[in-house]
Amino acid sequence: MRLFVCKTTELLEGAQKAVRIGRQSVLVINYQGQFYALRNLCTHDSYALEGGKLENGKITCEAHGATFNLETGAATMPAVKAVRLYKTVLEGDDLYVEEL
Ligand code: FES
């Protein structure tokens, strides 16, 4: 399934936007000019990741400080399970997300 997110000009560097794919909330991020998409749900205790700090290629869950790698989804404690990733697709200046 593919979903239009927005124009790339509407998601500036450092910005985050949550969208829905089916019943899942997916967080789309512009980090240092690259677009990433991951499930908007921490694998530790199910808090939304939206609004988490972006640093060193990771997003930090604001609840208890777990981080998730934007490229791999890999988690750090207290989360142990990787977060699900989605594919970002650019067509011109249209940004889409797809299920992997
Ligand atoms: S819910 Fe995210 S670190 Fe606990």
Residues whose N, C-alpha, C, O or C-beta is under 5 A from the ligand:
A	BS01	FES	C42 H44 D45 S46 Y47 C61 A63 H64 G65 A66
